[in-house]
Amino acid sequence: MKELFVSILKNTAHYITDYQGDLLDAVLADLVELDNTSKLQIVQERRLLAEAGHISYADLLPVLDKLAKEESYLVVSAVSQVISALERFIDEGTEAERAFKALVAKLARHNYDRLGFEAKDGESDEDELVRQLAVSMMIRSNDAEASQVASQIFEAHKENLAGLPAAIRSQVLINEMKHHETKDLVATYLDLYTHATDAVFKRQLAGALAYSTDADNIQNLDCFLEGQICGQTTGLVCLVLPVLRVIKQPRKQLGLGRVKNWAWIKAALGGDMSFDSFVYLPITHLLKLSNAWRNTRNSLNHNFLTLLLAVTSVWESRRLQRVLT
């Protein structure tokens, strides 16, 4: 059995393997000893099986738990992808969310302690890539020490936010919005977004604005989006999609107006871009079968697949809550 297991590793197969029973136990037992390509294969295969509904996302947790001290970008990026997938099923303000954030911090701690926020002499290019993922996961977990360091870096660059180190700029911007949101901060991000020519910087600002939780600030964002109809739709896409994440937050009532107003969104994002790719699919990807979903699903003009995704989301949420807590 072990010989068979070895023969299908190193990412050489043109199929996905669903390890079960004793073979799955053998995979997990030997996982940390495998080469990085094989570790990547195991993680991505389990993730794809979960996405297909063949296994539960909760079945990914034992795999992640084995990879907390990996330093390879291949492996860390695969772990980060799974974390992003799991986060969709975590309800805010629950014990499961607290356990999930503790798990994220655990998975990032080794590389964060090793690399920190700032580049060091003698680091490899791979270390620079891993740093971005480690810092991102620490900020996602609301780690107090990482948040404090990010705020200090923000203060040191607040007169020129575009000059923040590229590897950590997105997370520094997000951290400031998550923990130190003010009307002035939102206004600063919007002003920079309006005048920036760097597309990457614009996307990072949009991603940070999506973490606004103040009702007045969200209303201002809503008005800003309305005012952008006459602007470049390509730039608008960069801002609309992250800001639509407000639906996932407790301030759902403010985001629902944007979801219901499909005519405006379609007019603004139409043309040569795919409405499904840029709006419909990302929204159905984020929404759960919650009160917000039930109140708006008719507005979404969803099909059977969309409803199936929503039902699956509820099932996965409950399964993850049981496993995490």
N, C-alpha and C positions, 0 to 999 in steps of 0.2 A: 504493500500500500504506500509506503513511504517513497519507494522508487517511482511509482506513478505520480505522486505528489511533486517530486523533484522534476520530473520530465515535463510538466506543464507550467513551470515557472519561467522567470526571466522575460516575461511579457512576449513570448514567441508564438503563443497560440492565437488562432483566429476565431476564438469563441470565448464565452464567459462561463466560468466554472462555478457551480453552486456547491460548495463544500458543506457536507452535513455529517452529523454523528461523530464517529471516531476520527474521521478524516479532518473535519473542522477543528476538533480538539487538537489534532496533530499540527495543523496549520498555526493555530494560536500559540501552541507551546513552543514552536520553533520560529515564530515570526521575527523576533528581534535578532536572530542569527542569520537571517536571509540577506542577500545582497539588496541594495536599494531599489533596483529595478523590479525585483520580485515583490518587495514590500509595496511598491507603488501598484503593482498588478493586483495584489490581494485587496488593497483598500479600494481601488477603483472598481474592481469587480463586485465587491460587496455593495458599494454605493449604487452601481448600475442596477443590481438586483433589487435594491430597495426602491429605486426610482420606477422600476417596472412593476412594483407591487408584488414581486415574487417572495421577498422577505420583508420584515418590518425594519424601519429605520432604527428601532431600538436594538436590533441585532448588530448594528455597527458599533455600539458602545464597547463591547469587549475587545474589538480590534483597535479602537482608538486608545484604550487604556494601556495597550502594550507599546505604544509609540510615543510616549511622553518625552523621551530623551533623544529623539532622532534629530540629526543635524543636517541631513541631506535635503536640499530644496525640493527634489522630486517627492520625497515622502512628506515633508512638512506641508507642501502645497496641496497634496492629496488629502491630508488631514484637515486642512483649512476648508477645502471644498465640502467635506462631510459636515463640518461645523456649521457652515452656511446653510446646508440642506436641513440639518436638524433644527436650526433656529426658527424655521417657519412654523414648527409645531409646538413651540413653547409659548404658553400664555403669560402675559406680563403680570407681575405682582403675585406670582404663585411660588410655592415651595419648589416646584419643578424648575422655575426660572433661576432661583437661587442656586440650586444644585447644578444646573446647566452652566451657569457662569463660573462656578467653582471648578467644573470639569474643564472649561475653556482655559482658565488660568493655570490649571495643572498641566495642560498640554503645551502651554506656551512658556511656562516658567523657566525651564532649562535653557532654552535659547535666549530668552529675555535676560536672564542673569548673565549669560555668556556674552551677549552682544550689546545689550542696552539700546539707547536711542542714537547715540553718536558713533560714527565710524572710528575705528582704531587702526593704528599702524599695523601693517602686516596682514590685514584681513583679505580674504579671497573675495572674488566677485560673488561666489555662492553665499558667503556670509552676508553680503549686502542684501541679497534677495531674501534670505531667511529672516533677516532683521525686520523687513517690512511685514512679513507674516506674523512674526512673534509680537511686534508692537501692536499690530492690528488686533490680534486676539486678546492681548492684555487690556487694551482700551475697550474692546467689546465686553470683557468680563467686569469692567468697572473697577479694576484693581486700583486701590487708593494711591499706592506709591507711583505707579505708572502714570496715573492721572495727574499727580502733582508735578512730575517731571515734564509732562507734556504742556502743562500750563506755564511752567517756567520758560520753556522753549518758545511758547507763543508770545509771552511778554517780551522776550529778547528780540523778536522779529515783528512785533505788532505794527511797526511803521512800514514794513515791507513784507507782507505775508507771502507774496510770490517768491520771496527769497528764502523761505523755509527750506531745509534740506529735502530734496525731492523724495527720498526714500521714506520719510516719515511725515511729509506735509499733510497728506490726507487725514491721517490719524490725529495730528495736532489740531487741525481745524475741527474735526468731529468732536474731539474731547472738549474743546472750549465751548462748543454749542451744547453738548450734553450737560456740562456741569457749571457753566458760567454764562448762560444765555441772558442777553439783555436786548432791548430794542436797538441800541446802538450797534451791537454786534451783528444782528441780522441786517441792519442797514448797511454796515460795512461790507458784509459778504455779498449782498445784492449789488452794491455799487461796483465792487471788484468784478463780479460776474458780468455786469453790463459792459464794462470797459476792457475786460481781459481779452487778449488775442490768442492766448495759449489754451488750446482746447482741453488739454489735460487738467490745467488749473481750473477751468470752468466746471468740468465734471466733478472735481474735488470739492469745490465750493457748493455745488448743487447737492452732493452727497452729505455735506455737513449741514446744509439748511434743512435737510429732511429730518434732522434730529430736534428741530424746534418743538417745544411743548407748550409754549405760551399762546393762549387763544388769540390775543391781539396780533402777535407776530405771525401766526398762521394765517389770520385774515389778511394781513398785509402781503404775505406771499401769494395768497389767492388773487388779490387785486393785481399784483405784479405779473402773474401768469396771464391774466386777462389782457393786460396792457401789452403783452408781447406778441399778440396775434399778428400784428403788422410787421414784426421783425423776421429774422431768419429762422425758419422752422427747424433747421438742423441744430442751431444753438438752443432752440426751445426744447427739443427732445432731451438734451442733456440736463435740463432743469426740471422738466415735467415729471419724468419717471422717478427720480429719487424723491421728489416732494410728494408724489402720490403715495409714498410710504406712510403718510399720516393716517391712512385708513387702518393700518396695523396698530396704531397707538391708541391710548384711551380716548383721545380727542376725536373719536370717529365722526361725531356729528359735524365737525368742520371739514373733514375730508369727503363726506358723502356728497356734498354739493358738487364737488369736482367730478366724482364718479358718475353721478346722475346726468351731468351735462355733457353727454357724449357728443352731441352735435357740435359743441364748441371745440372739444378736443379733436374730433375728426376733421373739422374745418382747419384747425391750426396745424395738425400734423399730417394732413393729407398730401396730395401731390405725388411725388415719385417715391415716397416711403410707404412701407407696408404698415397699415393700421394694426393688423394682427400682431406683427412682430414687435412694434414699438409701444403699443398700448394694451391691446386686449389680452395677449398671453402673459405679459408681466403682471397685470393686475390679477388675473385668475391665479397666477403663481403665488401671489402674496396673500390673497384673501382666504379666510377660513369660513367654515359653516358656522358663523357666529350670528348674533343679532344683526350686525352690520351687513353680513352677507345675505341673510334672509330678507332684509329690507331692501336690498339693492339688486338682487340677482335678476329680477325682471328687467331692470334698467340695463343690465349687462347683455341682455339678449343671448344668454349662454346656451350652449348645446349640451347634449348628454355627457360629453367628455368633461366639460367644465364642472358640471354637478358631481360627476364621479370623483374628480379631483378634490372637490370640497369635502365630500363624505369621507374620502380617504384621509384627508387632513385631520378630521376629528378623531378618527380611529387611531392615527399615528400619535396625535397629541396625548390621548389617554394612555396609550402604551408607553410612551416616553416618560410620562409623569410617574407611572408605576415603577419603571426601571430606575429613574434618576432619584426618586425619593424612597 
